[in-house]
Amino acid sequence: MKVCERADRLRDAGVEALFVVHDEPAKVRAQLLAGIEPSFPVLVDEDRQAYDVWGLRRARRREIWLDPQVWRSYAALLRSGERIRGAGKDALQLGGDFVVDPSGVVVFSRPQQRDDRPAVGHLERAARDAGA
Amino acid sequence: MPGHPAPRIGDPAPPLRLPALTGEVVDLADLRGRPVVVSFLRHAG
């Protein structure tokens, strides 16, 4: 799911969403945001200190390029009309998704292991439960 | 390997204070009082 769709859906659920990137701002604007002005905060962590503090590692090359699921995902993107863009500064840096409750406690933690982002519905549910 | 383990459920959220693309600095601690999804992306594409 595109970042914007994800953010809109979370906002509609009454949840704040923060997105963190490690690429240069110009590349983020040109690729991820593709000329749109985001209505959600996109935070820039070029030296990846926040990635490190949140325990997000770099994958080994074989984890990415020898994973059939990665190739299936790229094939699905191409079939849907998407084009494969440059991977940016570091294609091996993994991401992750977390939900923090109103008191500042982590209630959902999913550091990425490969091509395995959780569906936005999981994040919505965790955030709704946290806000209840 | 990163120097820190990922936070587990029940842990206090690690600090997160970074500049946004807009130039303003955003601090997760300022968003207390509502649930927050923090999504770290792999890359800009």
Backbone of each chain as nested JSON, in Angstrom:
{
  "chains": [
    {"id": "A", "residues": [
      {"number": 1, "name": "MET", "atoms": {"N": [0.859, -1.2, 0.0], "CA": [0.0, 0.0, 0.0], "C": [0.881, 1.23, 0.0]}},
      {"number": 2, "name": "LYS", "atoms": {"N": [0.523, 2.209, -0.82], "CA": [1.316, 3.411, -0.873], "C": [1.283, 4.123, 0.487]}},
      {"number": 3, "name": "VAL", "atoms": {"N": [2.345, 4.847, 0.732], "CA": [2.475, 5.542, 2.012], "C": [1.308, 6.481, 2.247]}},
      {"number": 4, "name": "CYS", "atoms": {"N": [0.903, 7.218, 1.246], "CA": [-0.184, 8.187, 1.412], "C": [-1.489, 7.503, 1.777]}},
      {"number": 5, "name": "GLU", "atoms": {"N": [-1.776, 6.392, 1.102], "CA": [-3.009, 5.663, 1.403], "C": [-2.963, 5.159, 2.832]}},
      {"number": 6, "name": "ARG", "atoms": {"N": [-1.81, 4.675, 3.215], "CA": [-1.639, 4.153, 4.563], "C": [-1.875, 5.276, 5.574]}},
      {"number": 7, "name": "ALA", "atoms": {"N": [-1.286, 6.435, 5.352], "CA": [-1.42, 7.548, 6.29], "C": [-2.868, 8.019, 6.363]}},
      {"number": 8, "name": "ASP", "atoms": {"N": [-3.526, 8.117, 5.219], "CA": [-4.92, 8.579, 5.21], "C": [-5.808, 7.622, 5.985]}},
      {"number": 9, "name": "ARG", "atoms": {"N": [-5.57, 6.348, 5.779], "CA": [-6.405, 5.355, 6.452], "C": [-6.186, 5.414, 7.959]}},
      {"number": 10, "name": "LEU", "atoms": {"N": [-4.96, 5.599, 8.38], "CA": [-4.684, 5.688, 9.814], "C": [-5.294, 6.954, 10.396]}},
      {"number": 11, "name": "ARG", "atoms": {"N": [-5.151, 8.065, 9.682], "CA": [-5.725, 9.317, 10.175], "C": [-7.236, 9.194, 10.314]}},
      {"number": 12, "name": "ASP", "atoms": {"N": [-7.893, 8.552, 9.341], "CA": [-9.338, 8.346, 9.419], "C": [-9.714, 7.536, 10.658]}},
      {"number": 13, "name": "ALA", "atoms": {"N": [-8.777, 6.727, 11.128], "CA": [-9.024, 5.921, 12.333], "C": [-8.648, 6.684, 13.6]}},
      {"number": 14, "name": "GLY", "atoms": {"N": [-8.263, 7.969, 13.459], "CA": [-7.929, 8.77, 14.639], "C": [-6.536, 8.523, 15.18]}},
      {"number": 15, "name": "VAL", "atoms": {"N": [-5.666, 8.031, 14.313], "CA": [-4.315, 7.665, 14.732], "C": [-3.31, 8.599, 14.055]}},
      {"number": 16, "name": "GLU", "atoms": {"N": [-2.34, 9.046, 14.814], "CA": [-1.257, 9.843, 14.234], "C": [-0.273, 8.885, 13.565]}},
      {"number": 17, "name": "ALA", "atoms": {"N": [0.275, 9.272, 12.448], "CA": [1.242, 8.436, 11.74], "C": [2.499, 9.241, 11.474]}},
      {"number": 18, "name": "LEU", "atoms": {"N": [3.623, 8.663, 11.81], "CA": [4.918, 9.249, 11.497], "C": [5.652, 8.286, 10.582]}},
      {"number": 19, "name": "PHE", "atoms": {"N": [6.205, 8.814, 9.491], "CA": [7.0, 8.0, 8.59], "C": [8.438, 8.478, 8.675]}},
      {"number": 20, "name": "VAL", "atoms": {"N": [9.359, 7.552, 8.724], "CA": [10.771, 7.882, 8.841], "C": [11.497, 7.318, 7.628]}},
      {"number": 21, "name": "VAL", "atoms": {"N": [12.315, 8.139, 7.005], "CA": [13.103, 7.718, 5.859], "C": [14.559, 8.02, 6.128]}},
      {"number": 22, "name": "HIS", "atoms": {"N": [15.453, 7.343, 5.381], "CA": [16.872, 7.623, 5.565], "C": [17.524, 8.167, 4.291]}},
      {"number": 23, "name": "ASP", "atoms": {"N": [16.711, 8.387, 3.267], "CA": [17.257, 8.943, 2.033], "C": [17.288, 10.456, 2.091]}},
      {"number": 24, "name": "GLU", "atoms": {"N": [17.994, 11.029, 1.128], "CA": [18.065, 12.491, 1.062], "C": [16.67, 13.058, 0.774]}},
      {"number": 25, "name": "PRO", "atoms": {"N": [16.351, 14.197, 1.382], "CA": [15.014, 14.785, 1.182], "C": [14.612, 14.947, -0.278]}},
      {"number": 26, "name": "ALA", "atoms": {"N": [15.548, 15.331, -1.116], "CA": [15.194, 15.535, -2.53], "C": [14.746, 14.232, -3.173]}},
      {"number": 27, "name": "LYS", "atoms": {"N": [15.415, 13.143, -2.837], "CA": [15.048, 11.843, -3.39], "C": [13.696, 11.394, -2.829]}},
      {"number": 28, "name": "VAL", "atoms": {"N": [13.476, 11.649, -1.567], "CA": [12.199, 11.286, -0.953], "C": [11.055, 12.025, -1.654]}},
      {"number": 29, "name": "ARG", "atoms": {"N": [11.245, 13.308, -1.88], "CA": [10.194, 14.082, -2.547], "C": [9.959, 13.572, -3.964]}},
      {"number": 30, "name": "ALA", "atoms": {"N": [11.029, 13.232, -4.659], "CA": [10.911, 12.849, -6.066], "C": [10.357, 11.44, -6.227]}},
      {"number": 31, "name": "GLN", "atoms": {"N": [10.684, 10.55, -5.33], "CA": [10.294, 9.153, -5.506], "C": [9.116, 8.78, -4.62]}},
      {"number": 32, "name": "LEU", "atoms": {"N": [9.303, 8.827, -3.329], "CA": [8.241, 8.383, -2.431], "C": [7.004, 9.256, -2.538]}},
      {"number": 33, "name": "LEU", "atoms": {"N": [7.22, 10.553, -2.552], "CA": [6.078, 11.464, -2.536], "C": [5.675, 11.913, -3.928]}},
      {"number": 34, "name": "ALA", "atoms": {"N": [6.526, 11.729, -4.905], "CA": [6.229, 11.95, -6.32], "C": [5.474, 13.251, -6.561]}},
      {"number": 35, "name": "GLY", "atoms": {"N": [5.978, 14.333, -5.999], "CA": [5.404, 15.633, -6.306], "C": [4.207, 16.037, -5.474]}},
      {"number": 36, "name": "ILE", "atoms": {"N": [3.776, 15.211, -4.547], "CA": [2.636, 15.593, -3.713], "C": [3.139, 16.187, -2.401]}},
      {"number": 37, "name": "GLU", "atoms": {"N": [2.332, 17.013, -1.791], "CA": [2.661, 17.548, -0.482], "C": [2.007, 16.651, 0.571]}},
      {"number": 38, "name": "PRO", "atoms": {"N": [2.794, 15.972, 1.391], "CA": [2.18, 15.048, 2.344], "C": [1.447, 15.778, 3.458]}},
      {"number": 39, "name": "SER", "atoms": {"N": [0.375, 15.17, 3.894], "CA": [-0.392, 15.731, 5.012], "C": [0.028, 15.094, 6.329]}},
      {"number": 40, "name": "PHE", "atoms": {"N": [1.104, 14.329, 6.283], "CA": [1.589, 13.639, 7.465], "C": [3.087, 13.893, 7.565]}},
      {"number": 41, "name": "PRO", "atoms": {"N": [3.623, 13.805, 8.766], "CA": [5.053, 14.065, 8.921], "C": [5.912, 12.967, 8.305]}},
      {"number": 42, "name": "VAL", "atoms": {"N": [6.86, 13.356, 7.485], "CA": [7.877, 12.45, 6.972], "C": [9.195, 12.922, 7.57]}},
      {"number": 43, "name": "LEU", "atoms": {"N": [9.723, 12.122, 8.466], "CA": [10.923, 12.495, 9.207], "C": [12.157, 11.945, 8.506]}},
      {"number": 44, "name": "VAL", "atoms": {"N": [13.223, 12.716, 8.518], "CA": [14.429, 12.346, 7.784], "C": [15.54, 11.975, 8.76]}},
      {"number": 45, "name": "ASP", "atoms": {"N": [16.036, 10.766, 8.597], "CA": [17.074, 10.231, 9.482], "C": [18.24, 9.768, 8.622]}},
      {"number": 46, "name": "GLU", "atoms": {"N": [18.933, 10.708, 7.992], "CA": [19.968, 10.356, 7.015], "C": [21.123, 9.584, 7.635]}},
      {"number": 47, "name": "ASP", "atoms": {"N": [21.472, 9.836, 8.885], "CA": [22.579, 9.076, 9.474], "C": [22.092, 7.814, 10.181]}},
      {"number": 48, "name": "ARG", "atoms": {"N": [20.798, 7.579, 10.091], "CA": [20.18, 6.349, 10.594], "C": [20.386, 6.092, 12.081]}},
      {"number": 49, "name": "GLN", "atoms": {"N": [20.52, 7.127, 12.839], "CA": [20.645, 6.928, 14.287], "C": [19.33, 6.434, 14.872]}},
      {"number": 50, "name": "ALA", "atoms": {"N": [18.221, 6.972, 14.38], "CA": [16.917, 6.518, 14.879], "C": [16.663, 5.078, 14.453]}},
      {"number": 51, "name": "TYR", "atoms": {"N": [17.032, 4.726, 13.229], "CA": [16.904, 3.339, 12.789], "C": [17.653, 2.418, 13.76]}},
      {"number": 52, "name": "ASP", "atoms": {"N": [18.838, 2.841, 14.169], "CA": [19.64, 2.03, 15.078], "C": [18.996, 1.952, 16.463]}},
      {"number": 53, "name": "VAL", "atoms": {"N": [18.559, 3.084, 16.969], "CA": [17.957, 3.127, 18.313], "C": [16.694, 2.264, 18.373]}},
      {"number": 54, "name": "TRP", "atoms": {"N": [15.954, 2.191, 17.259], "CA": [14.747, 1.381, 17.206], "C": [15.044, -0.053, 16.762]}},
      {"number": 55, "name": "GLY", "atoms": {"N": [16.325, -0.411, 16.682], "CA": [16.709, -1.795, 16.45], "C": [16.531, -2.29, 15.026]}},
      {"number": 56, "name": "LEU", "atoms": {"N": [16.582, -1.395, 14.058], "CA": [16.333, -1.797, 12.672], "C": [17.66, -2.017, 11.961]}},
      {"number": 57, "name": "ARG", "atoms": {"N": [17.86, -3.199, 11.469], "CA": [19.153, -3.605, 10.951], "C": [19.201, -3.509, 9.432]}},
      {"number": 58, "name": "ARG", "atoms": {"N": [20.388, -3.745, 8.917], "CA": [20.57, -3.891, 7.475], "C": [20.497, -5.378, 7.164]}},
      {"number": 59, "name": "ALA", "atoms": {"N": [19.819, -5.711, 6.08], "CA": [19.739, -7.111, 5.664], "C": [21.042, -7.522, 5.004]}},
      {"number": 60, "name": "ARG", "atoms": {"N": [21.284, -8.81, 4.976], "CA": [22.395, -9.318, 4.168], "C": [21.888, -9.418, 2.73]}},
      {"number": 61, "name": "ARG", "atoms": {"N": [22.772, -9.261, 1.774], "CA": [22.353, -9.254, 0.371], "C": [21.55, -10.498, 0.01]}},
      {"number": 62, "name": "ARG", "atoms": {"N": [21.963, -11.634, 0.496], "CA": [21.267, -12.856, 0.092], "C": [19.859, -12.901, 0.678]}},
      {"number": 63, "name": "GLU", "atoms": {"N": [19.658, -12.199, 1.797], "CA": [18.321, -12.191, 2.391], "C": [17.332, -11.488, 1.469]}},
      {"number": 64, "name": "ILE", "atoms": {"N": [17.839, -10.497, 0.74], "CA": [16.951, -9.738, -0.133], "C": [16.891, -10.388, -1.513]}},
      {"number": 65, "name": "TRP", "atoms": {"N": [18.042, -10.558, -2.126], "CA": [18.055, -10.939, -3.545], "C": [17.875, -12.426, -3.777]}},
      {"number": 66, "name": "LEU", "atoms": {"N": [18.004, -13.233, -2.769], "CA": [17.759, -14.666, -2.944], "C": [16.417, -15.088, -2.34]}},
      {"number": 67, "name": "ASP", "atoms": {"N": [15.633, -14.106, -1.954], "CA": [14.332, -14.413, -1.356], "C": [13.272, -14.447, -2.448]}},
      {"number": 68, "name": "PRO", "atoms": {"N": [12.671, -15.588, -2.711], "CA": [11.643, -15.651, -3.768], "C": [10.488, -14.692, -3.522]}},
      {"number": 69, "name": "GLN", "atoms": {"N": [10.196, -14.429, -2.269], "CA": [9.084, -13.523, -1.971], "C": [9.378, -12.112, -2.481]}},
      {"number": 70, "name": "VAL", "atoms": {"N": [10.638, -11.702, -2.425], "CA": [11.002, -10.381, -2.933], "C": [10.738, -10.31, -4.436]}},
      {"number": 71, "name": "TRP", "atoms": {"N": [11.149, -11.344, -5.148], "CA": [10.938, -11.362, -6.609], "C": [9.459, -11.427, -6.941]}},
      {"number": 72, "name": "ARG", "atoms": {"N": [8.69, -12.179, -6.164], "CA": [7.235, -12.221, -6.388], "C": [6.614, -10.847, -6.161]}},
      {"number": 73, "name": "SER", "atoms": {"N": [7.078, -10.154, -5.135], "CA": [6.545, -8.819, -4.849], "C": [6.848, -7.854, -5.991]}},
      {"number": 74, "name": "TYR", "atoms": {"N": [8.102, -7.901, -6.485], "CA": [8.453, -7.017, -7.596], "C": [7.624, -7.364, -8.834]}},
      {"number": 75, "name": "ALA", "atoms": {"N": [7.428, -8.653, -9.085], "CA": [6.629, -9.067, -10.243], "C": [5.198, -8.548, -10.114]}},
      {"number": 76, "name": "ALA", "atoms": {"N": [4.653, -8.636, -8.92], "CA": [3.287, -8.155, -8.7], "C": [3.196, -6.647, -8.918]}},
      {"number": 77, "name": "LEU", "atoms": {"N": [4.214, -5.926, -8.463], "CA": [4.232, -4.476, -8.674], "C": [4.254, -4.145, -10.16]}},
      {"number": 78, "name": "LEU", "atoms": {"N": [5.104, -4.848, -10.894], "CA": [5.195, -4.586, -12.333], "C": [3.881, -4.916, -13.032]}},
      {"number": 79, "name": "ARG", "atoms": {"N": [3.266, -6.013, -12.64], "CA": [1.992, -6.395, -13.262], "C": [0.914, -5.363, -12.977]}},
      {"number": 80, "name": "SER", "atoms": {"N": [0.993, -4.712, -11.832], "CA": [-0.034, -3.73, -11.465], "C": [0.214, -2.379, -12.121]}},
      {"number": 81, "name": "GLY", "atoms": {"N": [1.309, -2.291, -12.872], "CA": [1.578, -1.049, -13.574], "C": [2.617, -0.171, -12.899]}},
      {"number": 82, "name": "GLU", "atoms": {"N": [3.065, -0.591, -11.732], "CA": [4.101, 0.176, -11.048], "C": [5.429, -0.022, -11.784]}},
      {"number": 83, "name": "ARG", "atoms": {"N": [6.323, 0.918, -11.61], "CA": [7.648, 0.709, -12.159], "C": [8.632, 0.604, -11.0]}},
      {"number": 84, "name": "ILE", "atoms": {"N": [9.687, -0.142, -11.223], "CA": [10.677, -0.313, -10.162], "C": [11.6, 0.899, -10.211]}},
      {"number": 85, "name": "ARG", "atoms": {"N": [11.629, 1.62, -9.12], "CA": [12.451, 2.818, -9.07], "C": [13.765, 2.473, -8.388]}},
      {"number": 86, "name": "GLY", "atoms": {"N": [14.7, 3.386, -8.438], "CA": [15.968, 3.179, -7.759], "C": [15.736, 2.966, -6.284]}},
      {"number": 87, "name": "ALA", "atoms": {"N": [16.527, 2.107, -5.682], "CA": [16.289, 1.753, -4.29], "C": [16.802, 2.774, -3.317]}},
      {"number": 88, "name": "GLY", "atoms": {"N": [17.497, 3.8, -3.811], "CA": [17.937, 4.819, -2.868], "C": [19.297, 4.524, -2.293]}},
      {"number": 89, "name": "LYS", "atoms": {"N": [19.572, 5.208, -1.216], "CA": [20.914, 5.213, -0.655], "C": [21.362, 3.814, -0.232]}},
      {"number": 90, "name": "ASP", "atoms": {"N": [20.491, 3.059, 0.355], "CA": [20.874, 1.758, 0.879], "C": [19.7, 0.8, 0.778]}},
      {"number": 91, "name": "ALA", "atoms": {"N": [19.759, -0.055, -0.216], "CA": [18.655, -0.983, -0.441], "C": [18.602, -2.08, 0.616]}},
      {"number": 92, "name": "LEU", "atoms": {"N": [19.645, -2.206, 1.408], "CA": [19.676, -3.269, 2.417], "C": [19.135, -2.819, 3.773]}},
      {"number": 93, "name": "GLN", "atoms": {"N": [18.944, -1.526, 3.954], "CA": [18.413, -1.056, 5.243], "C": [16.971, -1.523, 5.367]}},
      {"number": 94, "name": "LEU", "atoms": {"N": [16.674, -2.211, 6.432], "CA": [15.315, -2.678, 6.666], "C": [14.526, -1.649, 7.458]}},
      {"number": 95, "name": "GLY", "atoms": {"N": [13.228, -1.704, 7.289], "CA": [12.36, -0.793, 8.024], "C": [11.674, -1.506, 9.173]}},
      {"number": 96, "name": "GLY", "atoms": {"N": [10.566, -0.95, 9.603], "CA": [9.817, -1.576, 10.685], "C": [8.599, -0.738, 11.018]}},
      {"number": 97, "name": "ASP", "atoms": {"N": [7.654, -1.373, 11.653], "CA": [6.413, -0.707, 12.041], "C": [6.164, -0.893, 13.524]}},
      {"number": 98, "name": "PHE", "atoms": {"N": [5.814, 0.174, 14.172], "CA": [5.566, 0.158, 15.611], "C": [4.312, 0.972, 15.907]}},
      {"number": 99, "name": "VAL", "atoms": {"N": [3.628, 0.598, 16.979], "CA": [2.526, 1.409, 17.481], "C": [2.844, 1.754, 18.931]}},
      {"number": 100, "name": "VAL", "atoms": {"N": [2.726, 3.036, 19.231], "CA": [2.998, 3.534, 20.583], "C": [1.683, 4.021, 21.17]}},
      {"number": 101, "name": "ASP", "atoms": {"N": [1.361, 3.58, 22.373], "CA": [0.084, 3.973, 22.972], "C": [0.169, 5.386, 23.546]}},
      {"number": 102, "name": "PRO", "atoms": {"N": [-0.963, 5.951, 23.988], "CA": [-0.958, 7.341, 24.457], "C": [-0.02, 7.63, 25.629]}},
      {"number": 103, "name": "SER", "atoms": {"N": [0.37, 6.577, 26.353], "CA": [1.291, 6.819, 27.482], "C": [2.751, 6.636, 27.07]}},
      {"number": 104, "name": "GLY", "atoms": {"N": [2.996, 6.331, 25.8], "CA": [4.369, 6.204, 25.325], "C": [4.926, 4.786, 25.382]}},
      {"number": 105, "name": "VAL", "atoms": {"N": [4.059, 3.795, 25.517], "CA": [4.476, 2.395, 25.58], "C": [4.243, 1.719, 24.232]}},
      {"number": 106, "name": "VAL", "atoms": {"N": [5.194, 0.897, 23.845], "CA": [5.082, 0.159, 22.583], "C": [4.045, -0.946, 22.737]}},
      {"number": 107, "name": "VAL", "atoms": {"N": [3.055, -0.965, 21.844], "CA": [2.017, -2.0, 21.904], "C": [2.022, -2.877, 20.647]}},
      {"number": 108, "name": "PHE", "atoms": {"N": [2.835, -2.515, 19.683], "CA": [2.976, -3.31, 18.461], "C": [4.4, -3.078, 17.982]}},
      {"number": 109, "name": "SER", "atoms": {"N": [5.098, -4.179, 17.689], "CA": [6.497, -4.039, 17.292], "C": [6.788, -5.039, 16.193]}},
      {"number": 110, "name": "ARG", "atoms": {"N": [7.113, -4.559, 15.016], "CA": [7.398, -5.467, 13.901], "C": [8.587, -4.935, 13.107]}},
      {"number": 111, "name": "PRO", "atoms": {"N": [9.81, -5.192, 13.609], "CA": [10.964, -4.853, 12.774], "C": [10.942, -5.731, 11.529]}},
      {"number": 112, "name": "GLN", "atoms": {"N": [11.247, -5.154, 10.401], "CA": [11.188, -5.903, 9.156], "C": [12.307, -6.934, 9.116]}},
      {"number": 113, "name": "GLN", "atoms": {"N": [11.963, -8.126, 8.648], "CA": [12.967, -9.164, 8.49], "C": [13.305, -9.347, 7.016]}},
      {"number": 114, "name": "ARG", "atoms": {"N": [12.343, -9.203, 6.17], "CA": [12.558, -9.243, 4.72], "C": [11.424, -8.447, 4.114]}},
      {"number": 115, "name": "ASP", "atoms": {"N": [10.726, -8.967, 3.125], "CA": [9.626, -8.23, 2.523], "C": [8.339, -8.565, 3.262]}},
      {"number": 116, "name": "ASP", "atoms": {"N": [8.235, -8.097, 4.485], "CA": [7.167, -8.582, 5.343], "C": [6.528, -7.472, 6.157]}},
      {"number": 117, "name": "ARG", "atoms": {"N": [6.117, -6.381, 5.503], "CA": [5.447, -5.321, 6.244], "C": [4.056, -5.793, 6.648]}},
      {"number": 118, "name": "PRO", "atoms": {"N": [3.622, -5.404, 7.83], "CA": [2.265, -5.791, 8.221], "C": [1.226, -5.015, 7.42]}},
      {"number": 119, "name": "ALA", "atoms": {"N": [0.089, -5.648, 7.229], "CA": [-1.012, -4.952, 6.572], "C": [-1.436, -3.763, 7.426]}},
      {"number": 120, "name": "VAL", "atoms": {"N": [-1.867, -2.701, 6.782], "CA": [-2.222, -1.5, 7.538], "C": [-3.363, -1.789, 8.51]}},
      {"number": 121, "name": "GLY", "atoms": {"N": [-4.194, -2.785, 8.205], "CA": [-5.27, -3.153, 9.125], "C": [-4.755, -3.598, 10.479]}},
      {"number": 122, "name": "HIS", "atoms": {"N": [-3.605, -4.277, 10.485], "CA": [-3.007, -4.706, 11.757], "C": [-2.587, -3.491, 12.575]}},
      {"number": 123, "name": "LEU", "atoms": {"N": [-2.012, -2.511, 11.9], "CA": [-1.576, -1.305, 12.596], "C": [-2.782, -0.529, 13.119]}},
      {"number": 124, "name": "GLU", "atoms": {"N": [-3.816, -0.435, 12.286], "CA": [-5.04, 0.247, 12.712], "C": [-5.605, -0.395, 13.956]}},
      {"number": 125, "name": "ARG", "atoms": {"N": [-5.676, -1.719, 13.93], "CA": [-6.278, -2.43, 15.048], "C": [-5.466, -2.22, 16.319]}},
      {"number": 126, "name": "ALA", "atoms": {"N": [-4.137, -2.319, 16.196], "CA": [-3.284, -2.123, 17.365], "C": [-3.428, -0.704, 17.901]}},
      {"number": 127, "name": "ALA", "atoms": {"N": [-3.507, 0.271, 16.999], "CA": [-3.623, 1.666, 17.426], "C": [-4.983, 1.926, 18.05]}},
      {"number": 128, "name": "ARG", "atoms": {"N": [-6.035, 1.358, 17.485], "CA": [-7.373, 1.537, 18.065], "C": [-7.418, 0.919, 19.456]}},
      {"number": 129, "name": "ASP", "atoms": {"N": [-6.864, -0.282, 19.595], "CA": [-6.843, -0.931, 20.913], "C": [-6.039, -0.101, 21.908]}},
      {"number": 130, "name": "ALA", "atoms": {"N": [-4.97, 0.53, 21.429], "CA": [-4.137, 1.344, 22.311], "C": [-4.843, 2.613, 22.741]}},
      {"number": 131, "name": "GLY", "atoms": {"N": [-5.705, 3.116, 21.883], "CA": [-6.374, 4.369, 22.184], "C": [-7.674, 4.203, 22.936]}},
      {"number": 132, "name": "ALA", "atoms": {"N": [-8.093, 2.965, 23.07], "CA": [-9.387, 2.703, 23.717], "C": [-9.336, 2.969, 25.219]}}
    ]},
    {"id": "B", "residues": [
      {"number": 1, "name": "MET", "atoms": {"N": [24.639, -5.543, 12.384], "CA": [23.561, -5.56, 13.369], "C": [23.492, -4.192, 14.044]}},
      {"number": 2, "name": "PRO", "atoms": {"N": [22.244, -3.731, 14.321], "CA": [22.133, -2.437, 15.007], "C": [22.683, -2.562, 16.42]}},
      {"number": 3, "name": "GLY", "atoms": {"N": [22.99, -1.404, 17.009], "CA": [23.525, -1.43, 18.354], "C": [22.464, -1.644, 19.412]}},
      {"number": 4, "name": "HIS", "atoms": {"N": [21.203, -1.439, 19.066], "CA": [20.127, -1.577, 20.036], "C": [19.151, -2.651, 19.58]}},
      {"number": 5, "name": "PRO", "atoms": {"N": [18.546, -3.36, 20.514], "CA": [17.487, -4.282, 20.132], "C": [16.215, -3.493, 19.833]}},
      {"number": 6, "name": "ALA", "atoms": {"N": [15.363, -4.056, 18.996], "CA": [14.086, -3.404, 18.742], "C": [13.256, -3.41, 20.024]}},
      {"number": 7, "name": "PRO", "atoms": {"N": [12.466, -2.362, 20.24], "CA": [11.623, -2.344, 21.436], "C": [10.599, -3.466, 21.381]}},
      {"number": 8, "name": "ARG", "atoms": {"N": [10.371, -4.058, 22.516], "CA": [9.367, -5.11, 22.59], "C": [8.057, -4.52, 23.093]}},
      {"number": 9, "name": "ILE", "atoms": {"N": [6.995, -5.27, 22.906], "CA": [5.696, -4.838, 23.43], "C": [5.816, -4.673, 24.942]}},
      {"number": 10, "name": "GLY", "atoms": {"N": [5.352, -3.53, 25.415], "CA": [5.434, -3.24, 26.846], "C": [6.617, -2.339, 27.2]}},
      {"number": 11, "name": "ASP", "atoms": {"N": [7.578, -2.207, 26.288], "CA": [8.721, -1.328, 26.534], "C": [8.312, 0.124, 26.3]}},
      {"number": 12, "name": "PRO", "atoms": {"N": [8.944, 1.05, 27.003], "CA": [8.738, 2.444, 26.624], "C": [9.302, 2.676, 25.226]}},
      {"number": 13, "name": "ALA", "atoms": {"N": [8.639, 3.512, 24.457], "CA": [9.111, 3.786, 23.105], "C": [10.479, 4.461, 23.172]}},
      {"number": 14, "name": "PRO", "atoms": {"N": [11.399, 4.057, 22.318], "CA": [12.687, 4.754, 22.253], "C": [12.463, 6.206, 21.841]}},
      {"number": 15, "name": "PRO", "atoms": {"N": [13.442, 7.039, 22.081], "CA": [13.295, 8.432, 21.666], "C": [13.249, 8.539, 20.143]}},
      {"number": 16, "name": "LEU", "atoms": {"N": [12.511, 9.519, 19.683], "CA": [12.437, 9.793, 18.247], "C": [12.213, 11.289, 18.081]}},
      {"number": 17, "name": "ARG", "atoms": {"N": [13.231, 11.98, 17.657], "CA": [13.147, 13.435, 17.459], "C": [13.956, 13.755, 16.226]}},
      {"number": 18, "name": "LEU", "atoms": {"N": [13.273, 14.081, 15.154], "CA": [13.917, 14.271, 13.863], "C": [13.294, 15.436, 13.106]}},
      {"number": 19, "name": "PRO", "atoms": {"N": [14.043, 16.006, 12.167], "CA": [13.442, 17.031, 11.305], "C": [12.526, 16.385, 10.287]}},
      {"number": 20, "name": "ALA", "atoms": {"N": [11.398, 17.033, 10.045], "CA": [10.503, 16.588, 8.99], "C": [10.918, 17.244, 7.672]}},
      {"number": 21, "name": "LEU", "atoms": {"N": [10.339, 16.78, 6.581], "CA": [10.633, 17.383, 5.278], "C": [10.256, 18.859, 5.256]}},
      {"number": 22, "name": "THR", "atoms": {"N": [9.298, 19.227, 6.091], "CA": [8.859, 20.621, 6.144], "C": [9.866, 21.512, 6.852]}},
      {"number": 23, "name": "GLY", "atoms": {"N": [10.821, 20.895, 7.542], "CA": [11.816, 21.658, 8.277], "C": [11.576, 21.691, 9.775]}},
      {"number": 24, "name": "GLU", "atoms": {"N": [10.336, 21.502, 10.183], "CA": [10.079, 21.511, 11.628], "C": [10.603, 20.225, 12.254]}},
      {"number": 25, "name": "VAL", "atoms": {"N": [10.957, 20.313, 13.517], "CA": [11.42, 19.142, 14.247], "C": [10.214, 18.491, 14.924]}},
      {"number": 26, "name": "VAL", "atoms": {"N": [10.091, 17.193, 14.741], "CA": [8.981, 16.442, 15.318], "C": [9.533, 15.522, 16.398]}},
      {"number": 27, "name": "ASP", "atoms": {"N": [8.895, 15.549, 17.539], "CA": [9.322, 14.719, 18.672], "C": [8.158, 13.811, 19.054]}},
      {"number": 28, "name": "LEU", "atoms": {"N": [8.428, 12.517, 19.037], "CA": [7.38, 11.554, 19.399], "C": [6.812, 11.857, 20.786]}},
      {"number": 29, "name": "ALA", "atoms": {"N": [7.64, 12.317, 21.683], "CA": [7.194, 12.597, 23.052], "C": [6.103, 13.674, 23.082]}},
      {"number": 30, "name": "ASP", "atoms": {"N": [6.083, 14.537, 22.09], "CA": [5.063, 15.593, 22.04], "C": [3.703, 15.069, 21.608]}},
      {"number": 31, "name": "LEU", "atoms": {"N": [3.671, 13.817, 21.162], "CA": [2.419, 13.238, 20.678], "C": [1.759, 12.357, 21.737]}},
      {"number": 32, "name": "ARG", "atoms": {"N": [2.249, 12.443, 22.963], "CA": [1.599, 11.7, 24.047], "C": [0.124, 12.084, 24.126]}},
      {"number": 33, "name": "GLY", "atoms": {"N": [-0.675, 11.095, 24.49], "CA": [-2.103, 11.358, 24.616], "C": [-2.905, 10.763, 23.479]}},
      {"number": 34, "name": "ARG", "atoms": {"N": [-2.203, 10.292, 22.452], "CA": [-2.906, 9.614, 21.35], "C": [-2.014, 8.496, 20.818]}},
      {"number": 35, "name": "PRO", "atoms": {"N": [-2.616, 7.483, 20.229], "CA": [-1.799, 6.408, 19.665], "C": [-1.06, 6.901, 18.42]}},
      {"number": 36, "name": "VAL", "atoms": {"N": [0.139, 6.411, 18.263], "CA": [0.973, 6.835, 17.141], "C": [1.535, 5.6, 16.44]}},
      {"number": 37, "name": "VAL", "atoms": {"N": [1.394, 5.567, 15.13], "CA": [2.072, 4.551, 14.327], "C": [3.383, 5.155, 13.85]}},
      {"number": 38, "name": "VAL", "atoms": {"N": [4.466, 4.455, 14.094], "CA": [5.776, 4.902, 13.626], "C": [6.25, 3.886, 12.587]}},
      {"number": 39, "name": "SER", "atoms": {"N": [6.398, 4.326, 11.375], "CA": [6.724, 3.428, 10.284], "C": [8.043, 3.861, 9.659]}},
      {"number": 40, "name": "PHE", "atoms": {"N": [9.048, 3.014, 9.809], "CA": [10.362, 3.273, 9.218], "C": [10.385, 2.616, 7.839]}},
      {"number": 41, "name": "LEU", "atoms": {"N": [10.69, 3.388, 6.829], "CA": [10.685, 2.861, 5.471], "C": [12.053, 2.328, 5.083]}},
      {"number": 42, "name": "ARG", "atoms": {"N": [12.037, 1.38, 4.166], "CA": [13.308, 0.81, 3.7], "C": [14.069, 1.798, 2.843]}},
      {"number": 43, "name": "HIS", "atoms": {"N": [13.365, 2.424, 1.948], "CA": [14.021, 3.373, 1.059], "C": [12.966, 4.28, 0.465]}},
      {"number": 44, "name": "ALA", "atoms": {"N": [13.41, 5.229, -0.304], "CA": [12.507, 6.279, -0.763], "C": [11.647, 5.847, -1.934]}},
      {"number": 45, "name": "GLY", "atoms": {"N": [11.965, 4.734, -2.554], "CA": [11.202, 4.285, -3.713], "C": [10.059, 3.37, -3.353]}}
    ]}
  ]
}
